Amino acid sequence: MVIGIDIDDTLTDTFSYFQQYVAEACGMPLEYLVEHDISYENIPSDWKMDIFTFARNYFDRIVPSTPAKEGAVEAVRELKRLGHRIVIITARSNRGYTDPYATTRKELENIGVPYDRLICSWSKAEACLDEHVELFIDDNVDNVRNVAAVDVDTILFSSRVNRNLHVPFRRAESWADILSYVKERS
C-alpha cells in the first residue's frame, strides 16, 4: 500500500517544540503560551507576528531539531518492513524556508524516519493522486477533507488544534492506532 504522511504534528511534535520560539519571537512568557495552547499555528493577530514572518525567521534553523511524536518513527519503520511505500507530503514552501526540501530532509534524517519520497506541496490531494496514495495521515482537518474528497482513505491524527472538533473522519490518537488500522486493512 502507498501511505502518505504529513510531518508537522503528525510525525513530529511541532506545536509543543515551537512554543519556546514563538514566545521568544513575540516577547511573551512561555508559560502563557502553554497555558493558552498558543504556538506557530495560532499566533494571535494582535501580537503582530504571523506564521510566515515567524517561519522566515525560525524554520530553517529550528525545524531540523523538531522531535518525533511518541512511537512515530517505530511505526513508520514497521510499515516499511511490512512492504508499504511511504510518501511524506508536507505543505512546506519557499514562503517559509530557504529550501523546504533540504530542511525537511535534514529533519527526517535527524529523527530517523524512513521514507520513499518527499513532496513539498500545498495541494496534498493532488500529491496523493499523483503518487497513488491509498491512505493519507494528517492532523489538519482541511487537508484530510480535501484528500478524502478525491477518494483516498484518510486518518485524522488527533492534535491540540483538532482535538475538540467533531469531524466525520477516522481518528488516530497515537501511532499505535495507525499501525493497528493499517495491519487490519492490509
VMD Tcl script that builds the backbone (N, CA, C; Angstrom):
set m [mol new atoms 558]
animate dup $m
set s [atomselect $m all]
$s set {name element resname resid chain x y z} {
  {N N MET 1 A 0.845 -1.173 0.000}
  {CA C MET 1 A 0.000 0.000 0.000}
  {C C MET 1 A 0.895 1.242 0.000}
  {N N VAL 2 A 0.433 2.292 -0.643}
  {CA C VAL 2 A 1.129 3.570 -0.629}
  {C C VAL 2 A 0.491 4.431 0.464}
  {N N ILE 3 A 1.307 4.863 1.405}
  {CA C ILE 3 A 0.813 5.633 2.542}
  {C C ILE 3 A 1.432 7.024 2.505}
  {N N GLY 4 A 0.583 8.050 2.493}
  {CA C GLY 4 A 1.020 9.439 2.540}
  {C C GLY 4 A 0.959 9.933 3.972}
  {N N ILE 5 A 2.014 10.594 4.416}
  {CA C ILE 5 A 2.087 11.039 5.814}
  {C C ILE 5 A 2.544 12.485 5.877}
  {N N ASP 6 A 1.802 13.279 6.618}
  {CA C ASP 6 A 2.165 14.662 6.932}
  {C C ASP 6 A 3.280 14.650 7.977}
  {N N ILE 7 A 3.969 15.771 8.140}
  {CA C ILE 7 A 5.032 15.846 9.141}
  {C C ILE 7 A 4.574 16.560 10.409}
  {N N ASP 8 A 4.329 17.879 10.306}
  {CA C ASP 8 A 4.105 18.703 11.498}
  {C C ASP 8 A 2.861 18.288 12.277}
  {N N ASP 9 A 3.071 17.920 13.507}
  {CA C ASP 9 A 2.051 17.477 14.450}
  {C C ASP 9 A 1.377 16.172 14.041}
  {N N THR 10 A 2.005 15.476 13.095}
  {CA C THR 10 A 1.604 14.123 12.740}
  {C C THR 10 A 2.791 13.199 13.016}
  {N N LEU 11 A 3.890 13.416 12.334}
  {CA C LEU 11 A 5.122 12.672 12.619}
  {C C LEU 11 A 5.904 13.306 13.770}
  {N N THR 12 A 5.847 14.631 13.844}
  {CA C THR 12 A 6.644 15.350 14.839}
  {C C THR 12 A 5.768 16.125 15.812}
  {N N ASP 13 A 6.340 16.451 16.949}
  {CA C ASP 13 A 5.633 17.210 17.994}
  {C C ASP 13 A 5.949 18.694 17.823}
  {N N THR 14 A 5.546 19.243 16.701}
  {CA C THR 14 A 5.883 20.602 16.303}
  {C C THR 14 A 5.264 21.651 17.218}
  {N N PHE 15 A 3.982 21.508 17.524}
  {CA C PHE 15 A 3.266 22.512 18.319}
  {C C PHE 15 A 4.009 22.811 19.617}
  {N N SER 16 A 4.294 21.793 20.404}
  {CA C SER 16 A 4.968 21.988 21.699}
  {C C SER 16 A 6.397 22.488 21.526}
  {N N TYR 17 A 7.129 21.896 20.598}
  {CA C TYR 17 A 8.525 22.260 20.390}
  {C C TYR 17 A 8.669 23.723 19.972}
  {N N PHE 18 A 7.764 24.202 19.119}
  {CA C PHE 18 A 7.853 25.570 18.617}
  {C C PHE 18 A 7.427 26.624 19.633}
  {N N GLN 19 A 6.703 26.240 20.682}
  {CA C GLN 19 A 6.193 27.237 21.625}
  {C C GLN 19 A 7.302 28.111 22.204}
  {N N GLN 20 A 8.439 27.536 22.533}
  {CA C GLN 20 A 9.535 28.331 23.102}
  {C C GLN 20 A 10.013 29.394 22.118}
  {N N TYR 21 A 9.999 29.091 20.841}
  {CA C TYR 21 A 10.455 30.034 19.827}
  {C C TYR 21 A 9.396 31.088 19.523}
  {N N VAL 22 A 8.131 30.705 19.586}
  {CA C VAL 22 A 7.057 31.686 19.422}
  {C C VAL 22 A 7.094 32.668 20.591}
  {N N ALA 23 A 7.320 32.165 21.794}
  {CA C ALA 23 A 7.431 33.038 22.972}
  {C C ALA 23 A 8.568 34.032 22.767}
  {N N GLU 24 A 9.708 33.557 22.306}
  {CA C GLU 24 A 10.869 34.412 22.060}
  {C C GLU 24 A 10.557 35.458 20.985}
  {N N ALA 25 A 9.978 35.025 19.873}
  {CA C ALA 25 A 9.696 35.924 18.751}
  {C C ALA 25 A 8.664 36.987 19.104}
  {N N CYS 26 A 7.705 36.619 19.926}
  {CA C CYS 26 A 6.609 37.534 20.263}
  {C C CYS 26 A 6.821 38.272 21.580}
  {N N GLY 27 A 7.880 37.913 22.292}
  {CA C GLY 27 A 8.145 38.564 23.569}
  {C C GLY 27 A 7.122 38.235 24.634}
  {N N MET 28 A 6.619 37.015 24.589}
  {CA C MET 28 A 5.603 36.569 25.553}
  {C C MET 28 A 6.208 35.479 26.442}
  {N N PRO 29 A 5.712 35.358 27.660}
  {CA C PRO 29 A 6.205 34.276 28.521}
  {C C PRO 29 A 5.781 32.910 27.981}
  {N N LEU 30 A 6.704 31.963 27.965}
  {CA C LEU 30 A 6.401 30.612 27.506}
  {C C LEU 30 A 5.222 30.029 28.281}
  {N N GLU 31 A 5.168 30.272 29.573}
  {CA C GLU 31 A 4.087 29.739 30.403}
  {C C GLU 31 A 2.720 30.192 29.892}
  {N N TYR 32 A 2.642 31.443 29.401}
  {CA C TYR 32 A 1.379 31.968 28.865}
  {C C TYR 32 A 0.967 31.177 27.625}
  {N N LEU 33 A 1.936 30.921 26.737}
  {CA C LEU 33 A 1.628 30.161 25.521}
  {C C LEU 33 A 1.178 28.748 25.859}
  {N N VAL 34 A 1.866 28.116 26.791}
  {CA C VAL 34 A 1.500 26.754 27.181}
  {C C VAL 34 A 0.101 26.745 27.790}
  {N N GLU 35 A -0.160 27.677 28.694}
  {CA C GLU 35 A -1.467 27.739 29.367}
  {C C GLU 35 A -2.615 27.984 28.392}
  {N N HIS 36 A -2.361 28.762 27.334}
  {CA C HIS 36 A -3.415 29.121 26.376}
  {C C HIS 36 A -3.335 28.356 25.059}
  {N N ASP 37 A -2.504 27.306 25.020}
  {CA C ASP 37 A -2.364 26.490 23.808}
  {C C ASP 37 A -2.092 27.331 22.562}
  {N N ILE 38 A -1.082 28.179 22.653}
  {CA C ILE 38 A -0.692 29.025 21.525}
  {C C ILE 38 A 0.667 28.544 21.021}
  {N N SER 39 A 0.759 28.416 19.699}
  {CA C SER 39 A 2.029 28.080 19.068}
  {C C SER 39 A 2.043 28.686 17.672}
  {N N TYR 40 A 2.851 28.138 16.806}
  {CA C TYR 40 A 3.050 28.703 15.472}
  {C C TYR 40 A 1.785 28.761 14.630}
  {N N GLU 41 A 0.856 27.838 14.828}
  {CA C GLU 41 A -0.357 27.769 14.005}
  {C C GLU 41 A -1.416 28.787 14.393}
  {N N ASN 42 A -1.368 29.269 15.615}
  {CA C ASN 42 A -2.464 30.118 16.087}
  {C C ASN 42 A -1.964 31.342 16.867}
  {N N ILE 43 A -0.935 31.990 16.338}
  {CA C ILE 43 A -0.418 33.214 16.944}
  {C C ILE 43 A -1.514 34.281 16.853}
  {N N PRO 44 A -1.921 34.871 17.978}
  {CA C PRO 44 A -2.973 35.905 17.924}
  {C C PRO 44 A -2.577 37.071 17.018}
  {N N SER 45 A -3.518 37.550 16.231}
  {CA C SER 45 A -3.224 38.607 15.257}
  {C C SER 45 A -2.741 39.895 15.911}
  {N N ASP 46 A -3.171 40.172 17.125}
  {CA C ASP 46 A -2.738 41.411 17.780}
  {C C ASP 46 A -1.299 41.337 18.295}
  {N N TRP 47 A -0.637 40.192 18.132}
  {CA C TRP 47 A 0.774 40.077 18.523}
  {C C TRP 47 A 1.697 40.559 17.413}
  {N N LYS 48 A 1.134 40.945 16.292}
  {CA C LYS 48 A 1.884 41.493 15.160}
  {C C LYS 48 A 2.981 40.545 14.639}
  {N N MET 49 A 2.662 39.273 14.642}
  {CA C MET 49 A 3.569 38.246 14.097}
  {C C MET 49 A 2.670 37.196 13.447}
  {N N ASP 50 A 2.837 36.966 12.151}
  {CA C ASP 50 A 2.051 35.913 11.511}
  {C C ASP 50 A 2.935 34.691 11.280}
  {N N ILE 51 A 2.329 33.613 10.856}
  {CA C ILE 51 A 3.040 32.350 10.685}
  {C C ILE 51 A 4.181 32.485 9.670}
  {N N PHE 52 A 3.987 33.260 8.613}
  {CA C PHE 52 A 5.041 33.344 7.591}
  {C C PHE 52 A 6.221 34.189 8.055}
  {N N THR 53 A 5.961 35.235 8.827}
  {CA C THR 53 A 7.061 36.013 9.404}
  {C C THR 53 A 7.845 35.137 10.371}
  {N N PHE 54 A 7.117 34.416 11.214}
  {CA C PHE 54 A 7.764 33.501 12.146}
  {C C PHE 54 A 8.569 32.455 11.379}
  {N N ALA 55 A 7.966 31.893 10.339}
  {CA C ALA 55 A 8.632 30.848 9.544}
  {C C ALA 55 A 9.939 31.356 8.946}
  {N N ARG 56 A 9.900 32.501 8.310}
  {CA C ARG 56 A 11.112 33.034 7.668}
  {C C ARG 56 A 12.220 33.284 8.689}
  {N N ASN 57 A 11.844 33.660 9.897}
  {CA C ASN 57 A 12.838 33.962 10.927}
  {C C ASN 57 A 13.360 32.730 11.665}
  {N N TYR 58 A 12.594 31.613 11.664}
  {CA C TYR 58 A 12.949 30.488 12.522}
  {C C TYR 58 A 13.046 29.122 11.844}
  {N N PHE 59 A 12.228 28.835 10.854}
  {CA C PHE 59 A 12.084 27.459 10.383}
  {C C PHE 59 A 13.390 26.814 9.919}
  {N N ASP 60 A 14.174 27.508 9.102}
  {CA C ASP 60 A 15.415 26.889 8.615}
  {C C ASP 60 A 16.302 26.440 9.776}
  {N N ARG 61 A 16.267 27.194 10.846}
  {CA C ARG 61 A 17.142 26.920 11.994}
  {C C ARG 61 A 16.574 25.870 12.940}
  {N N ILE 62 A 15.266 25.899 13.203}
  {CA C ILE 62 A 14.720 25.048 14.272}
  {C C ILE 62 A 14.052 23.766 13.787}
  {N N VAL 63 A 13.524 23.763 12.584}
  {CA C VAL 63 A 12.791 22.587 12.099}
  {C C VAL 63 A 13.617 21.299 12.122}
  {N N PRO 64 A 14.899 21.327 11.722}
  {CA C PRO 64 A 15.648 20.063 11.729}
  {C C PRO 64 A 15.754 19.382 13.098}
  {N N SER 65 A 15.536 20.111 14.171}
  {CA C SER 65 A 15.624 19.521 15.518}
  {C C SER 65 A 14.268 19.201 16.135}
  {N N THR 66 A 13.208 19.315 15.369}
  {CA C THR 66 A 11.877 19.011 15.902}
  {C C THR 66 A 11.810 17.527 16.283}
  {N N PRO 67 A 11.364 17.224 17.502}
  {CA C PRO 67 A 11.318 15.821 17.925}
  {C C PRO 67 A 10.144 15.056 17.307}
  {N N ALA 68 A 10.349 13.777 17.123}
  {CA C ALA 68 A 9.291 12.899 16.612}
  {C C ALA 68 A 8.234 12.683 17.684}
  {N N LYS 69 A 7.017 12.453 17.240}
  {CA C LYS 69 A 5.946 12.063 18.166}
  {C C LYS 69 A 6.266 10.668 18.707}
  {N N GLU 70 A 5.777 10.406 19.885}
  {CA C GLU 70 A 5.996 9.103 20.510}
  {C C GLU 70 A 5.499 7.975 19.601}
  {N N GLY 71 A 6.374 7.053 19.317}
  {CA C GLY 71 A 6.024 5.877 18.523}
  {C C GLY 71 A 5.992 6.084 17.025}
  {N N ALA 72 A 6.167 7.324 16.551}
  {CA C ALA 72 A 6.044 7.601 15.114}
  {C C ALA 72 A 7.126 6.905 14.294}
  {N N VAL 73 A 8.357 7.067 14.686}
  {CA C VAL 73 A 9.463 6.502 13.899}
  {C C VAL 73 A 9.370 4.978 13.878}
  {N N GLU 74 A 9.108 4.394 15.016}
  {CA C GLU 74 A 8.995 2.926 15.098}
  {C C GLU 74 A 7.835 2.422 14.231}
  {N N ALA 75 A 6.723 3.148 14.247}
  {CA C ALA 75 A 5.553 2.733 13.451}
  {C C ALA 75 A 5.859 2.824 11.957}
  {N N VAL 76 A 6.500 3.906 11.526}
  {CA C VAL 76 A 6.820 4.045 10.102}
  {C C VAL 76 A 7.853 2.988 9.693}
  {N N ARG 77 A 8.802 2.712 10.553}
  {CA C ARG 77 A 9.768 1.637 10.252}
  {C C ARG 77 A 9.044 0.299 10.079}
  {N N GLU 78 A 8.079 0.046 10.933}
  {CA C GLU 78 A 7.298 -1.200 10.828}
  {C C GLU 78 A 6.490 -1.219 9.529}
  {N N LEU 79 A 5.896 -0.083 9.164}
  {CA C LEU 79 A 5.143 -0.018 7.904}
  {C C LEU 79 A 6.058 -0.329 6.718}
  {N N LYS 80 A 7.269 0.228 6.741}
  {CA C LYS 80 A 8.233 -0.068 5.682}
  {C C LYS 80 A 8.608 -1.554 5.692}
  {N N ARG 81 A 8.829 -2.102 6.882}
  {CA C ARG 81 A 9.190 -3.518 6.996}
  {C C ARG 81 A 8.094 -4.408 6.415}
  {N N LEU 82 A 6.850 -3.979 6.571}
  {CA C LEU 82 A 5.717 -4.736 6.050}
  {C C LEU 82 A 5.526 -4.549 4.540}
  {N N GLY 83 A 6.369 -3.710 3.935}
  {CA C GLY 83 A 6.348 -3.560 2.480}
  {C C GLY 83 A 5.577 -2.367 1.951}
  {N N HIS 84 A 5.135 -1.476 2.810}
  {CA C HIS 84 A 4.389 -0.303 2.360}
  {C C HIS 84 A 5.344 0.769 1.836}
  {N N ARG 85 A 4.873 1.522 0.854}
  {CA C ARG 85 A 5.634 2.654 0.308}
  {C C ARG 85 A 5.220 3.896 1.095}
  {N N ILE 86 A 6.195 4.644 1.603}
  {CA C ILE 86 A 5.934 5.814 2.433}
  {C C ILE 86 A 6.258 7.083 1.650}
  {N N VAL 87 A 5.233 7.930 1.487}
  {CA C VAL 87 A 5.390 9.215 0.815}
  {C C VAL 87 A 5.111 10.305 1.852}
  {N N ILE 88 A 6.124 11.081 2.162}
  {CA C ILE 88 A 5.969 12.195 3.094}
  {C C ILE 88 A 5.447 13.378 2.287}
  {N N ILE 89 A 4.300 13.920 2.712}
  {CA C ILE 89 A 3.676 15.036 1.999}
  {C C ILE 89 A 3.474 16.182 2.984}
  {N N THR 90 A 4.193 17.270 2.745}
  {CA C THR 90 A 4.145 18.413 3.649}
  {C C THR 90 A 3.876 19.690 2.863}
  {N N ALA 91 A 3.202 20.625 3.492}
  {CA C ALA 91 A 2.856 21.888 2.831}
  {C C ALA 91 A 3.934 22.943 3.041}
  {N N ARG 92 A 5.172 22.531 2.983}
  {CA C ARG 92 A 6.284 23.465 3.163}
  {C C ARG 92 A 6.657 24.071 1.809}
  {N N SER 93 A 7.042 25.356 1.853}
  {CA C SER 93 A 7.364 26.045 0.607}
  {C C SER 93 A 8.446 27.094 0.833}
  {N N ASN 94 A 8.855 27.728 -0.254}
  {CA C ASN 94 A 9.846 28.794 -0.178}
  {C C ASN 94 A 9.317 30.020 0.555}
  {N N ARG 95 A 8.050 30.056 0.810}
  {CA C ARG 95 A 7.474 31.178 1.558}
  {C C ARG 95 A 7.969 31.191 3.004}
  {N N GLY 96 A 8.300 30.031 3.547}
  {CA C GLY 96 A 8.764 29.953 4.925}
  {C C GLY 96 A 10.157 29.367 5.084}
  {N N TYR 97 A 10.704 28.825 3.997}
  {CA C TYR 97 A 12.004 28.143 4.053}
  {C C TYR 97 A 12.908 28.646 2.943}
  {N N THR 98 A 14.195 28.647 3.196}
  {CA C THR 98 A 15.156 28.932 2.129}
  {C C THR 98 A 15.088 27.806 1.108}
  {N N ASP 99 A 15.096 26.558 1.592}
  {CA C ASP 99 A 14.968 25.374 0.753}
  {C C ASP 99 A 14.149 24.350 1.540}
  {N N PRO 100 A 12.836 24.277 1.290}
  {CA C PRO 100 A 11.990 23.379 2.087}
  {C C PRO 100 A 12.412 21.914 2.002}
  {N N TYR 101 A 12.903 21.481 0.849}
  {CA C TYR 101 A 13.322 20.083 0.711}
  {C C TYR 101 A 14.559 19.791 1.546}
  {N N ALA 102 A 15.557 20.660 1.482}
  {CA C ALA 102 A 16.796 20.427 2.242}
  {C C ALA 102 A 16.531 20.425 3.741}
  {N N THR 103 A 15.763 21.391 4.221}
  {CA C THR 103 A 15.463 21.471 5.652}
  {C C THR 103 A 14.667 20.255 6.097}
  {N N THR 104 A 13.708 19.846 5.292}
  {CA C THR 104 A 12.859 18.710 5.646}
  {C C THR 104 A 13.643 17.401 5.606}
  {N N ARG 105 A 14.483 17.231 4.620}
  {CA C ARG 105 A 15.320 16.018 4.570}
  {C C ARG 105 A 16.190 15.915 5.820}
  {N N LYS 106 A 16.754 17.036 6.244}
  {CA C LYS 106 A 17.594 17.046 7.446}
  {C C LYS 106 A 16.764 16.656 8.669}
  {N N GLU 107 A 15.560 17.186 8.781}
  {CA C GLU 107 A 14.670 16.844 9.898}
  {C C GLU 107 A 14.358 15.350 9.909}
  {N N LEU 108 A 13.982 14.811 8.758}
  {CA C LEU 108 A 13.631 13.392 8.672}
  {C C LEU 108 A 14.840 12.512 8.968}
  {N N GLU 109 A 16.011 12.935 8.516}
  {CA C GLU 109 A 17.244 12.212 8.819}
  {C C GLU 109 A 17.524 12.250 10.328}
  {N N ASN 110 A 17.344 13.410 10.930}
  {CA C ASN 110 A 17.613 13.559 12.367}
  {C C ASN 110 A 16.714 12.681 13.235}
  {N N ILE 111 A 15.438 12.539 12.839}
  {CA C ILE 111 A 14.551 11.694 13.657}
  {C C ILE 111 A 14.636 10.226 13.246}
  {N N GLY 112 A 15.230 9.963 12.070}
  {CA C GLY 112 A 15.439 8.578 11.644}
  {C C GLY 112 A 14.227 7.916 11.034}
  {N N VAL 113 A 13.352 8.698 10.421}
  {CA C VAL 113 A 12.162 8.099 9.813}
  {C C VAL 113 A 12.473 7.694 8.366}
  {N N PRO 114 A 12.153 6.456 8.002}
  {CA C PRO 114 A 12.378 6.017 6.622}
  {C C PRO 114 A 11.233 6.476 5.710}
  {N N TYR 115 A 11.562 6.779 4.467}
  {CA C TYR 115 A 10.528 7.165 3.510}
  {C C TYR 115 A 11.040 6.908 2.106}
  {N N ASP 116 A 10.107 6.840 1.175}
  {CA C ASP 116 A 10.449 6.583 -0.212}
  {C C ASP 116 A 10.456 7.839 -1.062}
  {N N ARG 117 A 9.630 8.801 -0.696}
  {CA C ARG 117 A 9.526 10.036 -1.482}
  {C C ARG 117 A 9.117 11.165 -0.558}
  {N N LEU 118 A 9.642 12.353 -0.816}
  {CA C LEU 118 A 9.277 13.564 -0.091}
  {C C LEU 118 A 8.666 14.535 -1.084}
  {N N ILE 119 A 7.487 15.058 -0.731}
  {CA C ILE 119 A 6.813 16.043 -1.571}
  {C C ILE 119 A 6.468 17.251 -0.711}
  {N N CYS 120 A 6.905 18.420 -1.172}
  {CA C CYS 120 A 6.543 19.687 -0.530}
  {C C CYS 120 A 5.525 20.348 -1.450}
  {N N SER 121 A 4.255 20.389 -1.014}
  {CA C SER 121 A 3.194 20.920 -1.863}
  {C C SER 121 A 2.024 21.387 -1.005}
  {N N TRP 122 A 1.434 22.495 -1.394}
  {CA C TRP 122 A 0.230 22.969 -0.702}
  {C C TRP 122 A -0.971 22.109 -1.079}
  {N N SER 123 A -0.928 21.434 -2.228}
  {CA C SER 123 A -2.042 20.607 -2.666}
  {C C SER 123 A -1.770 19.139 -2.328}
  {N N LYS 124 A -2.144 18.769 -1.126}
  {CA C LYS 124 A -1.899 17.396 -0.693}
  {C C LYS 124 A -2.789 16.408 -1.434}
  {N N ALA 125 A -3.983 16.833 -1.806}
  {CA C ALA 125 A -4.874 15.946 -2.573}
  {C C ALA 125 A -4.248 15.621 -3.925}
  {N N GLU 126 A -3.725 16.621 -4.596}
  {CA C GLU 126 A -3.068 16.401 -5.889}
  {C C GLU 126 A -1.844 15.498 -5.728}
  {N N ALA 127 A -1.057 15.740 -4.684}
  {CA C ALA 127 A 0.119 14.895 -4.431}
  {C C ALA 127 A -0.307 13.447 -4.195}
  {N N CYS 128 A -1.384 13.256 -3.456}
  {CA C CYS 128 A -1.873 11.892 -3.201}
  {C C CYS 128 A -2.291 11.207 -4.495}
  {N N LEU 129 A -2.979 11.931 -5.357}
  {CA C LEU 129 A -3.382 11.349 -6.637}
  {C C LEU 129 A -2.156 11.028 -7.499}
  {N N ASP 130 A -1.217 11.952 -7.573}
  {CA C ASP 130 A -0.007 11.743 -8.391}
  {C C ASP 130 A 0.800 10.535 -7.920}
  {N N GLU 131 A 0.829 10.301 -6.616}
  {CA C GLU 131 A 1.631 9.209 -6.046}
  {C C GLU 131 A 0.827 7.925 -5.812}
  {N N HIS 132 A -0.456 7.931 -6.171}
  {CA C HIS 132 A -1.334 6.776 -5.993}
  {C C HIS 132 A -1.434 6.375 -4.517}
  {N N VAL 133 A -1.513 7.391 -3.660}
  {CA C VAL 133 A -1.632 7.158 -2.218}
  {C C VAL 133 A -2.975 6.493 -1.938}
  {N N GLU 134 A -2.935 5.465 -1.114}
  {CA C GLU 134 A -4.149 4.742 -0.740}
  {C C GLU 134 A -4.631 5.100 0.662}
  {N N LEU 135 A -3.711 5.585 1.503}
  {CA C LEU 135 A -4.050 6.011 2.862}
  {C C LEU 135 A -3.238 7.255 3.167}
  {N N PHE 136 A -3.923 8.303 3.633}
  {CA C PHE 136 A -3.267 9.567 3.949}
  {C C PHE 136 A -3.506 9.907 5.414}
  {N N ILE 137 A -2.435 10.319 6.107}
  {CA C ILE 137 A -2.491 10.613 7.541}
  {C C ILE 137 A -2.028 12.049 7.757}
  {N N ASP 138 A -2.866 12.861 8.413}
  {CA C ASP 138 A -2.552 14.272 8.641}
  {C C ASP 138 A -3.336 14.744 9.857}
  {N N ASP 139 A -2.835 15.794 10.505}
  {CA C ASP 139 A -3.555 16.374 11.642}
  {C C ASP 139 A -4.413 17.561 11.222}
  {N N ASN 140 A -4.278 18.033 9.991}
  {CA C ASN 140 A -5.021 19.202 9.526}
  {C C ASN 140 A -6.347 18.753 8.915}
  {N N VAL 141 A -7.433 19.215 9.495}
  {CA C VAL 141 A -8.768 18.792 9.056}
  {C C VAL 141 A -9.013 19.153 7.596}
  {N N ASP 142 A -8.596 20.344 7.170}
  {CA C ASP 142 A -8.806 20.740 5.774}
  {C C ASP 142 A -8.048 19.826 4.814}
  {N N ASN 143 A -6.824 19.469 5.161}
  {CA C ASN 143 A -6.067 18.549 4.304}
  {C C ASN 143 A -6.749 17.194 4.215}
  {N N VAL 144 A -7.208 16.690 5.352}
  {CA C VAL 144 A -7.893 15.391 5.361}
  {C C VAL 144 A -9.181 15.474 4.543}
  {N N ARG 145 A -9.927 16.543 4.703}
  {CA C ARG 145 A -11.175 16.732 3.941}
  {C C ARG 145 A -10.879 16.761 2.437}
  {N N ASN 146 A -9.863 17.518 2.031}
  {CA C ASN 146 A -9.523 17.630 0.602}
  {C C ASN 146 A -9.056 16.308 0.022}
  {N N VAL 147 A -8.265 15.568 0.772}
  {CA C VAL 147 A -7.774 14.277 0.290}
  {C C VAL 147 A -8.917 13.257 0.256}
  {N N ALA 148 A -9.765 13.264 1.266}
  {CA C ALA 148 A -10.920 12.344 1.276}
  {C C ALA 148 A -11.838 12.622 0.080}
  {N N ALA 149 A -11.918 13.882 -0.327}
  {CA C ALA 149 A -12.783 14.263 -1.455}
  {C C ALA 149 A -12.321 13.673 -2.779}
  {N N VAL 150 A -11.061 13.232 -2.864}
  {CA C VAL 150 A -10.572 12.591 -4.092}
  {C C VAL 150 A -10.502 11.070 -3.909}
  {N N ASP 151 A -11.296 10.577 -2.957}
  {CA C ASP 151 A -11.465 9.138 -2.724}
  {C C ASP 151 A -10.210 8.419 -2.255}
  {N N VAL 152 A -9.444 9.079 -1.402}
  {CA C VAL 152 A -8.311 8.445 -0.744}
  {C C VAL 152 A -8.711 8.231 0.704}
  {N N ASP 153 A -8.457 7.048 1.227}
  {CA C ASP 153 A -8.737 6.750 2.629}
  {C C ASP 153 A -7.876 7.669 3.499}
  {N N THR 154 A -8.443 8.179 4.589}
  {CA C THR 154 A -7.720 9.131 5.434}
  {C C THR 154 A -7.812 8.766 6.908}
  {N N ILE 155 A -6.835 9.256 7.641}
  {CA C ILE 155 A -6.853 9.212 9.102}
  {C C ILE 155 A -6.489 10.602 9.587}
  {N N LEU 156 A -7.305 11.148 10.461}
  {CA C LEU 156 A -7.013 12.427 11.104}
  {C C LEU 156 A -6.255 12.127 12.386}
  {N N PHE 157 A -4.993 12.562 12.447}
  {CA C PHE 157 A -4.197 12.370 13.656}
  {C C PHE 157 A -4.620 13.436 14.652}
  {N N SER 158 A -5.081 13.031 15.819}
  {CA C SER 158 A -5.553 13.989 16.817}
  {C C SER 158 A -4.408 14.855 17.317}
  {N N SER 159 A -4.689 16.153 17.398}
  {CA C SER 159 A -3.702 17.120 17.871}
  {C C SER 159 A -4.416 18.187 18.694}
  {N N ARG 160 A -3.643 19.058 19.297}
  {CA C ARG 160 A -4.232 20.139 20.092}
  {C C ARG 160 A -5.177 20.998 19.271}
  {N N VAL 161 A -4.847 21.205 18.017}
  {CA C VAL 161 A -5.642 22.078 17.168}
  {C C VAL 161 A -6.974 21.439 16.765}
  {N N ASN 162 A -7.025 20.119 16.607}
  {CA C ASN 162 A -8.258 19.492 16.114}
  {C C ASN 162 A -8.990 18.641 17.145}
  {N N ARG 163 A -8.407 18.478 18.305}
  {CA C ARG 163 A -8.950 17.547 19.305}
  {C C ARG 163 A -10.430 17.754 19.623}
  {N N ASN 164 A -10.869 19.000 19.680}
  {CA C ASN 164 A -12.256 19.276 20.062}
  {C C ASN 164 A -13.197 19.451 18.882}
  {N N LEU 165 A -12.706 19.224 17.680}
  {CA C LEU 165 A -13.554 19.335 16.500}
  {C C LEU 165 A -14.273 18.015 16.247}
  {N N HIS 166 A -15.537 18.118 15.900}
  {CA C HIS 166 A -16.324 16.925 15.555}
  {C C HIS 166 A -16.329 16.820 14.037}
  {N N VAL 167 A -15.640 15.823 13.528}
  {CA C VAL 167 A -15.497 15.640 12.090}
  {C C VAL 167 A -15.831 14.190 11.735}
  {N N PRO 168 A -16.206 13.961 10.478}
  {CA C PRO 168 A -16.617 12.608 10.069}
  {C C PRO 168 A -15.467 11.693 9.656}
  {N N PHE 169 A -14.253 11.994 10.073}
  {CA C PHE 169 A -13.103 11.209 9.634}
  {C C PHE 169 A -12.643 10.247 10.716}
  {N N ARG 170 A -12.055 9.146 10.274}
  {CA C ARG 170 A -11.418 8.216 11.210}
  {C C ARG 170 A -10.310 8.985 11.916}
  {N N ARG 171 A -10.185 8.786 13.220}
  {CA C ARG 171 A -9.156 9.461 14.010}
  {C C ARG 171 A -8.172 8.445 14.551}
  {N N ALA 172 A -6.963 8.948 14.790}
  {CA C ALA 172 A -5.960 8.154 15.498}
  {C C ALA 172 A -5.438 9.017 16.633}
  {N N GLU 173 A -5.353 8.429 17.794}
  {CA C GLU 173 A -4.818 9.132 18.957}
  {C C GLU 173 A -3.325 8.890 19.118}
  {N N SER 174 A -2.813 7.885 18.412}
  {CA C SER 174 A -1.403 7.527 18.547}
  {C C SER 174 A -0.944 6.807 17.283}
  {N N TRP 175 A 0.369 6.647 17.181}
  {CA C TRP 175 A 0.913 5.887 16.067}
  {C C TRP 175 A 0.615 4.402 16.212}
  {N N ALA 176 A 0.404 3.934 17.419}
  {CA C ALA 176 A -0.016 2.537 17.618}
  {C C ALA 176 A -1.391 2.326 16.986}
  {N N ASP 177 A -2.286 3.310 17.113}
  {CA C ASP 177 A -3.609 3.224 16.476}
  {C C ASP 177 A -3.477 3.111 14.962}
  {N N ILE 178 A -2.584 3.903 14.387}
  {CA C ILE 178 A -2.390 3.898 12.929}
  {C C ILE 178 A -1.833 2.550 12.479}
  {N N LEU 179 A -0.846 2.077 13.168}
  {CA C LEU 179 A -0.242 0.797 12.820}
  {C C LEU 179 A -1.270 -0.330 12.899}
  {N N SER 180 A -2.085 -0.308 13.922}
  {CA C SER 180 A -3.142 -1.302 14.075}
  {C C SER 180 A -4.124 -1.250 12.919}
  {N N TYR 181 A -4.562 -0.044 12.535}
  {CA C TYR 181 A -5.503 0.105 11.424}
  {C C TYR 181 A -4.902 -0.412 10.125}
  {N N VAL 182 A -3.660 -0.057 9.835}
  {CA C VAL 182 A -3.016 -0.498 8.594}
  {C C VAL 182 A -2.904 -2.010 8.564}
  {N N LYS 183 A -2.535 -2.618 9.681}
  {CA C LYS 183 A -2.415 -4.082 9.718}
  {C C LYS 183 A -3.770 -4.747 9.500}
  {N N GLU 184 A -4.827 -4.184 10.065}
  {CA C GLU 184 A -6.183 -4.737 9.863}
  {C C GLU 184 A -6.618 -4.575 8.425}
  {N N ARG 185 A -6.283 -3.451 7.823}
  {CA C ARG 185 A -6.713 -3.144 6.457}
  {C C ARG 185 A -5.956 -3.958 5.409}
  {N N SER 186 A -4.713 -4.312 5.702}
  {CA C SER 186 A -3.870 -4.998 4.721}
  {C C SER 186 A -4.287 -6.431 4.503}
}
mol reanalyze $m
mol bondsrecalc $m
mol representation Tube
mol addrep $m
